[in-house]
Amino acid sequence: MSPLGVGTSRSIQALETGEAKLWILLVGVNQYQDESLPALRYSALDCQGLAEALADATQEFPNKKVIIHHNFAAQAPTLETIRGSLKQIVSEAKSQDTILFYFSGHGVLEPNTQQAILCLADTFKDDLATTGIGLQELLQMLGNCAAHQQLVWLDACHSGDLTLRGARGNTADPTLLNPTPQLVKVLRQRAAKSKGFYALLSCDQAQQSWEFPELGHGLFTYYLMRGLRGEAADPQGVLEADGLYKYVYHQTLQYIEKANQQLRLINQQKRSRGEVALHSEYPLQTPKRIVEGIGELILGLRPERVESQHPRQALIVEGLSGSQTTRSLTQVLREAGSFELEYWPGPGKAWPEVRKAIQDCLRWRSGSEPEVLPSTPSSQETATLLLYLRGRIQESVEGEAQLLLGNGIQLSRSWLRQELRRSGVAQQIVVLDCPGASSLADWVEDLQLRPEQGQCLIAAAAPAKQPELFAQALLETLISADQQVGLPVAEWIAQLQLNLAGSGINLHVWLSGIQGVIEVLPARIGLVPWAWEKLEPSGAIIPASLPVEAPVSYLGLSPQESAEFEALLAGFVGPIAPTLVQQALAHVSSTKELIEELTLHLAPQQQMAFEQRAISLLQELTVQPQAKSGSSPSLRSSEINQAFVHQCEQDLADLIGPIATLVVEQALASHPHISATELVANLAAEIPDRQKASEFNLRLLCML
């Protein structure tokens, strides 16, 4: 059924009644006849998965034509086949129709003409111009089509690495130059000629598209699929092009940041063990849209039934006297954590059977296996299990460490280690809550899996007289998490460390696995419909004193002024702020565009605060241009020594990223006689998380 209120949209009516036709051409190329073109792992699966997602989203549109070409489809993605399908669409599409073209594969520059070429199965690197399809040719064909609404989605910035579309493993062929700048240029020229043209690129200039094996897809297409299956729909259930872009952009940034957060904690563990072979973090991937003044462009309607993307299982074992805290923890994990959860003990559950319950949890398999293409990896999302064990630690007469649960049931550490290693579930989260214990470091050391396996171990011993403290910390950190964003275990560990600071409780942790972000709370996009929130009208964004049209002085920002914008944005998004600001300044032509571009990176609850602060900053830059001081940053107050300043920079950088150095220098330059206490207070005010700000303030003041 159509969602409520959709009848008011003429474009949706045309699609629902069949008056307008939807033409979809999907191309994915894994394997190339030319062996010098590196094979890709997920392009064909991307193509198939996107076709399925589009089929779900367009169920209510009776008049549509879907053409699919990939290595495992009936029609291979050859040049002749693709041209034939394009010619059919161009000749048959009517003015009221919509065309969607999607390509996943290699995109390269032809060395002589510097034209962007999309490589097909029979493309040869030595003859790109005649064996590949040029973007100019593609757009020229679409330009000759009567259909007013045209979408082009390109996931063409691949390196050919076996696991990622960026160069984190094998070095990409240097002759296959990154085509993104040329793609952007040509698409912008096309968009300028038509207000019904909308292009999406998987990444921006100087970037590459990442593949994550745990997702079974390229990152860009994975979130296109998720968005089309309903997560990017507006409150009326409409899937609109710009809402989908905002969703994909936000989720791509968020996933890479979560992956990097996990890598940072793993690297920290490696350093503590004296290891020098550290993991590289993932560079930024920011999907890019190219559009000129398009109105509503409908892609589909949210499917009535959206299957879960998160196979998750949990077992909570309360081995001490039952507490309300543990039951509340169970409720949060079931509801916010999306776990299929079992609580022990319970009606009809005898303590002698708890070992079997633990084994069943660790060997759990999610219900259904998806159909996948031959010779391709599974597209099923990585399964996650959580095991929470609460009891007391003791040693047997033989000296073996044991966990004592209810009714005198004992679990030996060696038995638990064996069961964890036998588990086939890709991601494990194991929490040991053992009041009064003194040997938990040994337990965490002994229960570790191999470094490549996804595992998070968290253990703590609350004081014997306050046995609920650790469980309360677990509950508080879960409740305070942003459920829309989710809570990866790396962030959970950081929040637990802050929560337990000063309590006397030592937190013992282990995190392993570099493939897949382990989340205790998955992101739940449906809770807050950020993806369809419209930006405020220009009158609400642009100060009256600022002209809207022509470029003005603030767009030619000085390095100092750019840094102020970066510092402002860093308070909301962290260390990627400088990159995002510079990308925006490279192409915006008005205040409105600048603020709109930057608000794309923010959650809805942050957008209004950012807009207000951005407006204030722009007013200061325009109405009262600052005379740039020639003072050297080295002119420090005599009360503050250089060692303390350096410590401030280091601690602040851990919380807000590289912008910290500039923030410290600005604080010192603007207040030449500032005291150390005032400096710390000013810097703490730049930290968006109030709890982290308080910890920063206390830690630095204790050094004075």
C-alpha positions as CSV (number, residue, x, y, z in Angstrom):
1,M,0.0,0.0,0.0
2,S,1.1,3.6,-0.6
3,P,2.2,5.5,2.5
4,L,-0.1,8.1,3.9
5,G,0.0,11.4,2.2
6,V,1.8,10.3,-0.9
7,G,-1.2,11.1,-3.1
8,T,-0.2,14.7,-3.1
9,S,2.9,14.1,-5.1
10,R,2.3,14.2,-8.8
11,S,5.5,12.3,-9.5
12,I,4.6,9.5,-7.2
13,Q,1.1,9.3,-8.7
14,A,2.6,9.0,-12.1
15,L,4.8,6.1,-11.0
16,E,2.1,4.4,-9.0
17,T,-0.5,4.6,-11.8
18,G,2.0,3.5,-14.4
19,E,1.7,6.8,-16.3
20,A,5.4,7.2,-15.9
21,K,7.9,4.4,-16.4
22,L,11.0,3.7,-14.4
23,W,14.0,2.5,-16.4
24,I,16.8,0.9,-14.4
25,L,20.2,-0.3,-16.0
26,L,22.6,-1.9,-13.5
27,V,26.2,-2.8,-14.5
28,G,28.7,-4.7,-12.3
29,V,32.1,-6.0,-13.5
30,N,34.2,-8.4,-11.3
31,Q,36.3,-10.1,-13.9
32,Y,38.0,-8.6,-17.0
33,Q,39.3,-10.4,-20.1
34,D,42.4,-8.2,-19.9
35,E,44.4,-9.7,-17.0
36,S,46.2,-6.4,-16.5
37,L,42.9,-5.0,-15.2
38,P,42.7,-6.2,-11.6
39,A,39.7,-8.4,-10.7
40,L,37.3,-7.0,-8.2
41,R,35.5,-8.9,-5.5
42,Y,32.1,-7.3,-4.9
43,S,31.0,-5.5,-8.0
44,A,28.8,-8.2,-9.3
45,L,27.3,-8.8,-5.9
46,D,26.8,-5.0,-5.5
47,C,24.8,-5.1,-8.7
48,Q,22.7,-8.0,-7.6
49,G,22.1,-6.6,-4.2
50,L,21.1,-3.2,-5.5
51,A,18.7,-4.8,-8.0
52,E,17.0,-6.6,-5.1
53,A,16.8,-3.5,-3.0
54,L,15.3,-1.5,-5.9
55,A,12.8,-4.3,-6.5
56,D,11.7,-3.9,-2.9
57,A,11.5,-0.1,-3.1
58,T,9.5,-0.1,-6.4
59,Q,7.0,-2.7,-5.6
60,E,4.2,-0.2,-6.0
61,F,5.4,1.0,-9.5
62,P,3.8,-1.3,-12.1
63,N,5.5,0.2,-15.1
64,K,9.2,-0.4,-14.9
65,K,12.0,-2.1,-16.8
66,V,15.1,-3.4,-15.0
67,I,18.1,-4.5,-17.0
68,I,21.0,-6.2,-15.2
69,H,24.5,-6.9,-16.6
70,H,27.1,-8.5,-14.4
71,N,29.6,-11.4,-14.6
72,F,27.1,-14.0,-13.3
73,A,24.0,-12.6,-15.0
74,A,22.4,-14.0,-18.2
75,Q,23.8,-11.0,-20.1
76,A,27.4,-10.3,-19.5
77,P,28.6,-6.7,-19.0
78,T,30.3,-6.4,-22.4
79,L,30.5,-3.2,-24.4
80,E,28.1,-4.4,-27.1
81,T,25.6,-5.5,-24.5
82,I,25.7,-2.2,-22.5
83,R,25.4,-0.1,-25.6
84,G,22.5,-2.1,-26.8
85,S,20.7,-1.7,-23.5
86,L,21.4,2.1,-23.4
87,K,20.1,2.5,-27.0
88,Q,16.9,0.7,-26.1
89,I,16.2,2.9,-23.1
90,V,17.1,6.1,-24.9
91,S,14.8,5.3,-27.8
92,E,11.8,4.1,-25.8
93,A,11.8,6.4,-22.7
94,K,9.2,9.1,-22.6
95,S,9.5,12.6,-21.1
96,Q,7.6,11.7,-17.9
97,D,9.9,8.7,-17.3
98,T,12.8,8.3,-14.9
99,I,16.1,6.6,-15.8
100,L,18.6,5.2,-13.3
101,F,22.0,4.0,-14.5
102,Y,24.4,2.3,-12.0
103,F,27.9,1.2,-12.6
104,S,30.3,-0.7,-10.3
105,G,33.7,-1.5,-11.6
106,H,37.0,0.1,-12.7
107,G,36.9,3.6,-13.9
108,V,40.2,4.8,-15.4
109,L,41.6,7.7,-17.5
110,E,42.5,7.2,-21.1
111,P,46.1,8.4,-21.2
112,N,45.9,10.3,-24.5
113,T,42.6,12.1,-24.2
114,Q,42.4,12.1,-20.4
115,Q,38.7,11.0,-20.7
116,A,37.1,9.0,-18.0
117,I,36.4,5.4,-19.2
118,L,34.2,2.9,-17.5
119,C,35.8,-0.5,-17.9
120,L,33.6,-3.4,-19.0
121,A,34.3,-7.1,-19.1
122,D,35.9,-6.9,-22.6
123,T,37.7,-3.6,-22.1
124,F,41.5,-3.7,-22.7
125,K,43.8,-1.3,-21.1
126,D,45.9,-0.8,-24.2
127,D,42.7,0.2,-26.2
128,L,40.5,2.0,-23.6
129,A,39.0,4.4,-26.1
130,T,37.4,1.8,-28.3
131,T,36.8,-1.1,-25.8
132,G,35.4,0.8,-22.9
133,I,32.5,3.2,-22.6
134,G,33.5,6.8,-22.0
135,L,31.5,8.8,-19.6
136,Q,31.1,11.5,-22.3
137,E,29.5,8.9,-24.6
138,L,27.2,7.7,-21.8
139,L,26.1,11.2,-20.9
140,Q,25.6,12.1,-24.6
141,M,23.3,9.1,-25.1
142,L,21.3,10.0,-22.0
143,G,21.2,13.6,-23.2
144,N,19.5,12.5,-26.4
145,C,16.8,10.8,-24.3
146,A,13.4,12.3,-23.8
147,A,13.2,11.4,-20.1
148,H,13.5,14.5,-18.0
149,Q,14.6,12.8,-14.8
150,Q,17.9,10.9,-15.0
151,L,20.1,9.5,-12.3
152,V,23.7,8.2,-12.7
153,W,25.3,6.3,-9.8
154,L,29.0,5.5,-10.2
155,D,31.1,3.3,-7.9
156,A,34.1,3.4,-10.2
157,C,37.1,4.4,-8.0
158,H,38.5,1.0,-7.3
159,S,42.1,0.0,-6.8
160,G,41.7,-3.7,-7.3
161,D,42.9,-4.7,-3.8
162,L,41.5,-8.0,-2.7
163,T,39.7,-6.7,0.4
164,L,39.4,-2.9,-0.1
165,R,38.8,-0.5,-3.0
166,G,41.5,1.7,-1.6
167,A,45.2,0.9,-1.6
168,R,45.6,-0.8,1.8
169,G,47.1,-4.0,0.4
170,N,48.4,-4.6,-3.0
171,T,49.5,-1.5,-4.8
172,A,47.2,-0.5,-7.5
173,D,48.5,-0.3,-11.1
174,P,50.0,3.3,-11.3
175,T,48.9,3.5,-14.9
176,L,45.2,3.2,-13.9
177,L,44.9,6.8,-12.8
178,N,42.1,7.8,-10.4
179,P,39.3,9.1,-12.7
180,T,37.4,11.0,-10.0
181,P,38.4,14.5,-10.9
182,Q,37.5,14.0,-14.5
183,L,34.2,12.2,-13.5
184,V,33.3,15.2,-11.4
185,K,34.1,17.7,-14.1
186,V,32.1,16.0,-16.8
187,L,29.1,15.3,-14.6
188,R,29.1,19.0,-13.5
189,Q,29.0,20.1,-17.1
190,R,26.1,17.7,-17.7
191,A,24.2,18.8,-14.6
192,A,24.5,22.5,-15.7
193,K,22.5,21.7,-18.8
194,S,19.6,19.9,-17.2
195,K,17.7,20.4,-14.0
196,G,16.5,16.9,-14.0
197,F,20.0,15.3,-13.8
198,Y,21.3,13.8,-10.5
199,A,24.6,12.1,-10.1
200,L,26.1,10.2,-7.2
201,L,29.8,9.2,-6.9
202,S,31.0,6.7,-4.4
203,C,33.8,9.1,-3.2
204,D,35.2,12.6,-3.7
205,Q,38.3,13.6,-5.5
206,A,41.6,12.1,-4.3
207,Q,39.7,9.3,-2.6
208,Q,38.9,5.7,-3.3
209,S,36.0,3.4,-2.6
210,W,36.4,0.9,0.2
211,E,35.3,-2.7,0.2
212,F,34.7,-4.4,3.6
213,P,34.5,-8.2,3.5
214,E,32.2,-8.3,6.6
215,L,29.6,-6.3,4.6
216,G,30.0,-8.4,1.5
217,H,29.7,-5.3,-0.6
218,G,31.4,-2.0,-1.4
219,L,30.7,0.5,1.4
220,F,28.9,2.9,-0.9
221,T,26.5,0.4,-2.5
222,Y,25.9,-1.4,0.8
223,Y,24.4,1.7,2.2
224,L,22.5,2.5,-1.0
225,M,20.9,-0.9,-0.5
226,R,20.1,-0.3,3.2
227,G,18.7,3.1,2.4
228,L,16.4,1.7,-0.4
229,R,15.2,-1.0,1.9
230,G,13.6,1.7,4.1
231,E,16.2,3.3,6.3
232,A,16.4,6.5,4.1
233,A,12.7,6.9,3.7
234,D,10.9,10.0,4.9
235,P,8.1,9.9,7.5
236,Q,5.5,9.2,4.8
237,G,7.6,6.3,3.5
238,V,8.9,8.0,0.4
239,L,12.4,7.3,-0.9
240,E,13.7,10.5,-2.5
241,A,17.1,10.9,-4.2
242,D,18.4,13.6,-1.9
243,G,17.3,11.9,1.2
244,L,19.0,8.7,0.1
245,Y,22.2,10.7,-0.6
246,K,22.2,12.2,2.8
247,Y,21.7,8.8,4.4
248,V,24.5,7.2,2.4
249,Y,26.9,10.1,3.1
250,H,26.3,10.0,6.8
251,Q,26.5,6.2,7.2
252,T,29.7,5.9,5.1
253,L,31.4,8.5,7.3
254,Q,30.1,6.9,10.4
255,Y,31.2,3.4,9.5
256,I,34.7,4.4,8.6
257,E,35.0,6.4,11.9
258,K,33.8,3.4,13.9
259,A,36.3,1.1,12.1
260,N,39.1,3.5,12.8
261,Q,38.1,3.8,16.4
262,Q,38.4,0.0,16.7
263,L,41.8,0.0,15.0
264,R,43.1,2.7,17.3
265,L,42.3,0.6,20.4
266,I,43.8,-2.5,18.8
267,N,47.0,-0.5,17.9
268,Q,47.1,0.8,21.5
269,Q,47.1,-2.8,22.7
270,K,49.8,-3.7,20.3
271,R,52.0,-0.8,21.5
272,S,51.5,-1.8,25.1
273,R,53.0,-5.2,24.1
274,G,55.9,-3.7,22.4
275,E,54.7,-4.6,18.9
276,V,55.6,-2.2,16.1
277,A,53.5,-3.6,13.2
278,L,50.4,-1.4,13.5
279,H,47.3,-1.3,11.4
280,S,46.7,1.6,9.1
281,E,43.5,3.6,9.5
282,Y,41.1,4.0,6.7
283,P,41.3,7.3,4.8
284,L,38.1,9.2,4.4
285,Q,35.5,8.2,1.8
286,T,32.8,10.9,1.3
287,P,30.1,10.1,-1.4
288,K,29.6,13.1,-3.7
289,R,26.4,14.4,-5.3
290,I,26.3,16.5,-8.5
291,V,23.0,18.2,-9.1
292,E,21.6,21.5,-10.4
293,G,18.3,22.8,-9.0
294,I,16.4,19.5,-9.2
295,G,13.1,19.2,-7.4
296,E,11.5,16.1,-6.0
297,L,13.0,13.0,-7.5
298,I,11.3,9.8,-6.3
299,L,13.1,6.5,-6.3
300,G,10.5,4.3,-4.5
301,L,8.5,3.7,-1.4
302,R,9.6,2.0,1.8
303,P,8.8,-1.7,1.8
304,E,6.1,-2.7,4.3
305,R,8.3,-5.4,5.7
306,V,12.0,-4.7,6.3
307,E,14.1,-7.7,7.4
308,S,16.6,-7.2,10.1
309,Q,20.2,-6.5,9.0
310,H,21.6,-7.5,12.4
311,P,21.6,-11.2,13.4
312,R,22.4,-10.9,17.1
313,Q,22.2,-13.3,20.1
314,A,22.8,-12.7,23.8
315,L,22.8,-14.7,27.0
316,I,22.8,-13.0,30.4
317,V,23.8,-15.2,33.3
318,E,23.1,-13.7,36.7
319,G,25.1,-16.0,39.0
320,L,24.7,-13.9,42.2
321,S,21.5,-12.8,43.9
322,G,19.2,-11.4,41.2
323,S,19.3,-7.6,40.9
324,Q,17.2,-5.0,39.2
325,T,20.3,-3.6,37.6
326,T,21.0,-6.9,35.7
327,R,17.3,-7.1,34.6
328,S,17.5,-3.5,33.4
329,L,20.7,-4.3,31.5
330,T,18.8,-7.2,29.9
331,Q,16.0,-4.9,28.8
332,V,18.4,-2.4,27.2
333,L,20.3,-5.0,25.3
334,R,17.1,-6.6,24.0
335,E,15.5,-3.4,22.9
336,A,18.4,-1.0,22.0
337,G,20.9,-3.7,21.2
338,S,18.5,-5.7,19.0
339,F,19.7,-9.0,20.6
340,E,17.6,-12.1,20.7
341,L,18.2,-12.5,24.4
342,E,17.9,-15.3,27.0
343,Y,18.2,-14.5,30.8
344,W,19.5,-17.1,33.3
345,P,18.1,-18.1,35.7
346,G,14.4,-18.0,34.8
347,P,11.2,-20.1,35.0
348,G,11.9,-23.7,34.0
349,K,15.7,-23.1,33.8
350,A,17.7,-25.3,36.1
351,W,21.3,-24.3,37.0
352,P,22.8,-27.6,35.9
353,E,21.7,-26.8,32.4
354,V,23.5,-23.4,32.2
355,R,26.6,-25.0,30.6
356,K,24.4,-26.2,27.7
357,A,22.8,-22.7,27.4
358,I,26.3,-21.1,27.1
359,Q,27.3,-23.7,24.5
360,D,24.1,-23.1,22.5
361,C,24.7,-19.3,22.6
362,L,28.3,-19.6,21.4
363,R,27.4,-22.0,18.6
364,W,24.3,-20.1,17.6
365,R,23.5,-19.6,13.9
366,S,21.0,-17.1,12.6
367,G,18.0,-18.5,11.0
368,S,18.1,-17.9,7.3
369,E,21.0,-18.0,4.8
370,P,20.6,-15.6,1.8
371,E,20.9,-16.7,-1.7
372,V,24.2,-15.5,-3.2
373,L,25.9,-15.6,-6.5
374,P,28.2,-18.4,-7.4
375,S,31.9,-17.8,-6.5
376,T,31.0,-14.7,-4.5
377,P,31.2,-14.1,-0.8
378,S,28.1,-14.2,1.4
379,S,26.2,-10.9,1.7
380,Q,24.8,-11.8,5.1
381,E,25.8,-9.3,7.7
382,T,28.3,-10.5,10.3
383,A,26.6,-12.2,13.3
384,T,27.3,-10.9,16.8
385,L,26.8,-12.7,20.1
386,L,27.1,-11.3,23.6
387,L,27.8,-13.4,26.7
388,Y,27.4,-11.7,30.2
389,L,28.6,-13.8,33.1
390,R,28.1,-12.5,36.7
391,G,29.6,-14.6,39.5
392,R,32.5,-15.0,41.8
393,I,36.0,-16.1,41.0
394,Q,37.6,-18.9,43.0
395,E,40.3,-21.6,42.7
396,S,39.6,-25.3,42.9
397,V,41.6,-27.5,45.2
398,E,43.7,-28.4,42.1
399,G,44.5,-24.7,41.6
400,E,42.3,-24.1,38.6
401,A,40.5,-20.8,38.2
402,Q,36.7,-21.1,38.2
403,L,33.6,-18.9,38.0
404,L,31.1,-19.7,40.7
405,L,27.5,-19.3,39.6
406,G,24.1,-20.0,41.3
407,N,23.5,-23.3,43.0
408,G,27.2,-23.9,43.3
409,I,27.7,-24.4,39.6
410,Q,31.3,-23.9,38.6
411,L,32.7,-23.0,35.2
412,S,36.4,-23.5,34.8
413,R,38.4,-21.0,32.8
414,S,39.8,-23.7,30.6
415,W,36.3,-24.9,29.7
416,L,35.1,-21.4,28.9
417,R,38.3,-20.8,26.8
418,Q,37.6,-24.0,24.8
419,E,34.0,-23.1,24.2
420,L,34.9,-19.6,23.0
421,R,37.4,-21.0,20.5
422,R,34.8,-23.5,19.2
423,S,32.3,-20.8,18.5
424,G,31.7,-20.1,14.8
425,V,30.1,-16.8,15.4
426,A,32.1,-14.0,13.7
427,Q,31.9,-11.5,16.6
428,Q,32.0,-12.2,20.3
429,I,31.4,-9.8,23.2
430,V,32.1,-11.4,26.5
431,V,31.6,-9.5,29.8
432,L,32.8,-10.8,33.1
433,D,31.2,-9.1,36.2
434,C,33.0,-10.6,39.2
435,P,32.8,-8.6,42.4
436,G,35.8,-8.9,44.7
437,A,37.9,-10.8,42.1
438,S,41.7,-10.2,41.9
439,S,42.7,-12.4,38.9
440,L,40.6,-11.0,36.1
441,A,43.7,-9.9,34.1
442,D,44.6,-13.6,33.9
443,W,41.1,-14.4,32.7
444,V,41.2,-11.8,30.0
445,E,44.6,-13.0,28.9
446,D,43.6,-16.6,28.8
447,L,40.3,-16.2,27.0
448,Q,41.7,-14.3,24.0
449,L,41.1,-15.6,20.5
450,R,43.5,-15.2,17.6
451,P,44.2,-11.5,16.6
452,E,42.3,-11.8,13.4
453,Q,39.1,-13.0,15.0
454,G,36.5,-10.4,16.2
455,Q,36.4,-10.5,19.9
456,C,35.8,-8.0,22.7
457,L,36.5,-9.1,26.3
458,I,35.5,-6.7,29.2
459,A,36.0,-7.7,32.8
460,A,35.9,-5.8,36.1
461,A,35.6,-6.5,39.8
462,A,33.4,-4.2,41.9
463,P,34.1,-3.9,45.6
464,A,32.7,-6.8,47.6
465,K,30.6,-4.3,49.6
466,Q,29.3,-2.6,46.5
467,P,28.8,-5.5,44.1
468,E,26.5,-3.6,41.8
469,L,28.9,-0.8,40.8
470,F,30.2,-2.4,37.6
471,A,26.8,-3.5,36.4
472,Q,25.5,0.0,37.0
473,A,28.4,1.4,34.9
474,L,27.5,-1.0,32.1
475,L,23.9,0.1,32.3
476,E,24.6,3.8,32.5
477,T,26.9,3.8,29.5
478,L,24.4,1.9,27.4
479,I,21.5,4.2,28.3
480,S,23.5,7.3,27.6
481,A,24.5,6.2,24.1
482,D,23.0,7.8,21.1
483,Q,20.8,5.0,19.8
484,Q,20.6,6.5,16.3
485,V,24.4,6.4,16.0
486,G,24.9,3.1,17.9
487,L,27.7,2.1,20.2
488,P,30.7,0.3,18.9
489,V,32.6,-1.7,21.6
490,A,35.7,0.6,21.2
491,E,33.6,3.6,22.2
492,W,31.8,1.5,25.0
493,I,35.2,0.7,26.5
494,A,36.2,4.4,26.4
495,Q,32.9,5.4,28.1
496,L,33.3,2.7,30.8
497,Q,36.8,3.9,31.6
498,L,35.5,7.4,32.1
499,N,32.5,6.2,34.1
500,L,34.7,4.1,36.4
501,A,37.4,6.7,36.8
502,G,37.9,7.4,40.5
503,S,35.9,4.4,41.6
504,G,38.8,2.1,42.3
505,I,37.5,-0.5,39.8
506,N,40.1,-1.6,37.2
507,L,38.7,-2.3,33.8
508,H,40.4,-5.2,32.0
509,V,39.8,-5.3,28.2
510,W,40.8,-7.0,25.0
511,L,39.7,-6.2,21.5
512,S,40.7,-8.0,18.3
513,G,39.6,-8.4,14.7
514,I,40.2,-5.8,12.0
515,Q,37.4,-7.0,9.7
516,G,34.1,-5.7,11.0
517,V,33.0,-3.1,13.5
518,I,31.8,-4.9,16.6
519,E,28.8,-3.0,18.1
520,V,27.1,-3.6,21.4
521,L,24.3,-1.2,20.2
522,P,23.8,-1.1,16.4
523,A,22.8,2.1,14.7
524,R,19.0,2.4,14.6
525,I,18.3,4.9,11.8
526,G,14.5,4.6,12.1
527,L,14.5,6.2,15.6
528,V,15.3,9.7,14.4
529,P,14.4,10.5,10.8
530,W,17.5,12.6,10.2
531,A,17.8,11.5,6.5
532,W,14.6,13.3,5.5
533,E,15.0,16.5,7.6
534,K,15.0,19.4,5.2
535,L,17.5,22.2,5.6
536,E,16.1,25.4,6.9
537,P,14.9,28.0,4.4
538,S,17.5,30.4,3.3
539,G,16.0,33.2,5.3
540,A,16.5,31.1,8.5
541,I,20.1,30.3,7.7
542,I,21.6,33.5,6.2
543,P,22.1,36.6,8.3
544,A,20.3,39.6,6.9
545,S,23.6,41.5,6.8
546,L,25.1,39.0,4.4
547,P,24.4,39.0,0.6
548,V,23.2,35.7,-0.8
549,E,24.2,35.9,-4.5
550,A,27.7,36.9,-5.4
551,P,30.9,35.6,-3.8
552,V,31.8,37.8,-0.8
553,S,34.8,38.3,1.4
554,Y,34.1,35.4,3.8
555,L,34.4,32.8,1.0
556,G,38.0,33.9,0.4
557,L,38.7,32.8,4.0
558,S,42.2,33.4,5.3
559,P,43.9,30.4,7.0
560,Q,43.0,31.8,10.4
561,E,39.3,32.2,9.4
562,S,39.2,28.7,7.9
563,A,40.7,27.4,11.1
564,E,37.9,29.0,13.1
565,F,35.3,27.1,10.9
566,E,37.3,23.9,11.3
567,A,37.4,24.4,15.1
568,L,33.6,25.0,15.1
569,L,32.9,21.9,13.1
570,A,35.4,19.8,15.0
571,G,33.3,20.2,18.1
572,F,30.6,18.3,16.4
573,V,32.4,15.7,14.1
574,G,35.9,15.4,15.5
575,P,39.2,15.3,13.6
576,I,37.8,15.0,10.1
577,A,36.5,18.6,10.3
578,P,39.5,20.3,8.5
579,T,39.0,18.0,5.5
580,L,35.3,18.6,5.4
581,V,35.6,22.4,5.6
582,Q,38.2,22.6,2.9
583,Q,36.1,20.4,0.6
584,A,33.1,22.6,1.1
585,L,35.1,25.9,0.5
586,A,36.4,24.5,-2.7
587,H,33.0,24.6,-4.5
588,V,30.4,26.6,-2.5
589,S,29.4,30.0,-3.8
590,S,27.2,31.4,-1.0
591,T,26.8,31.4,2.7
592,K,23.7,29.2,2.4
593,E,25.6,26.5,0.5
594,L,28.5,26.6,2.9
595,I,26.3,25.9,5.9
596,E,24.1,23.4,4.1
597,E,27.2,21.5,3.0
598,L,28.6,21.3,6.6
599,T,25.3,20.4,8.2
600,L,25.2,17.2,6.1
601,H,27.8,15.8,8.4
602,L,25.7,16.3,11.6
603,A,23.0,14.4,13.3
604,P,19.7,16.2,13.4
605,Q,19.9,17.2,17.1
606,Q,23.2,18.9,16.3
607,Q,22.2,20.8,13.2
608,M,20.4,23.7,14.8
609,A,23.2,24.4,17.3
610,F,25.8,24.3,14.5
611,E,23.8,26.6,12.3
612,Q,23.4,29.2,15.0
613,R,27.1,29.1,15.8
614,A,28.0,29.2,12.2
615,I,25.8,32.2,11.6
616,S,27.4,34.0,14.5
617,L,30.9,33.2,13.2
618,L,30.0,34.4,9.7
619,Q,28.6,37.6,11.0
620,E,31.8,38.3,12.9
621,L,33.9,37.7,9.8
622,T,31.7,39.9,7.7
623,V,30.6,42.7,10.0
624,Q,33.7,43.0,12.1
625,P,36.6,41.6,10.0
626,Q,39.4,40.8,12.3
627,A,42.8,42.4,11.8
628,K,45.1,39.4,11.8
629,S,47.6,39.6,14.6
630,G,51.2,39.3,13.8
631,S,51.9,38.0,17.3
632,S,53.9,34.8,17.4
633,P,52.3,31.8,19.0
634,S,55.4,31.5,21.0
635,L,54.5,34.5,23.1
636,R,53.2,32.6,26.2
637,S,52.2,33.9,29.6
638,S,55.0,33.6,32.1
639,E,52.7,31.6,34.3
640,I,52.5,28.7,31.9
641,N,55.5,26.7,30.9
642,Q,56.0,25.0,27.5
643,A,55.8,21.5,29.0
644,F,52.3,22.2,30.3
645,V,51.1,23.7,27.0
646,H,52.4,20.7,25.2
647,Q,50.5,18.4,27.6
648,C,47.3,20.4,27.0
649,E,47.7,20.0,23.3
650,Q,48.3,16.2,23.6
651,D,45.3,15.6,25.9
652,L,43.0,17.8,23.9
653,A,44.1,16.2,20.6
654,D,43.0,12.8,22.0
655,L,39.5,14.2,22.4
656,I,39.0,16.6,19.4
657,G,41.8,15.6,17.0
658,P,44.6,17.6,15.3
659,I,42.7,20.8,15.6
660,A,43.8,20.9,19.2
661,T,47.1,22.6,18.5
662,L,45.4,25.5,16.8
663,V,42.8,25.8,19.6
664,V,45.5,26.0,22.2
665,E,47.4,28.6,20.2
666,Q,44.3,30.7,19.7
667,A,43.5,30.6,23.4
668,L,47.0,31.8,24.2
669,A,47.1,34.4,21.5
670,S,43.8,36.0,22.3
671,H,44.5,36.1,26.1
672,P,48.2,36.9,26.5
673,H,48.0,37.0,30.3
674,I,45.8,34.0,30.8
675,S,46.5,31.8,33.8
676,A,46.9,28.0,33.6
677,T,43.6,27.5,35.3
678,E,41.8,29.8,32.9
679,L,43.5,28.1,29.9
680,V,42.3,24.6,31.0
681,A,38.8,25.9,31.5
682,N,38.8,27.5,28.0
683,L,40.1,24.4,26.4
684,A,37.6,22.2,28.2
685,A,34.8,24.4,26.8
686,E,35.9,23.2,23.3
687,I,35.1,19.5,24.1
688,P,31.5,18.7,23.1
689,D,31.2,15.7,25.5
690,R,30.6,17.3,28.9
691,Q,31.8,14.2,30.8
692,K,35.0,14.1,28.8
693,A,35.4,17.8,29.3
694,S,35.1,17.4,33.0
695,E,37.7,14.6,33.0
696,F,40.1,16.7,30.9
697,N,39.7,19.7,33.3
698,L,40.3,17.5,36.4
699,R,43.3,15.7,34.8
700,L,45.1,18.9,33.8
701,L,44.4,20.8,36.9
702,C,45.9,18.0,39.0
703,M,49.2,18.6,37.1
704,L,49.5,22.2,38.3
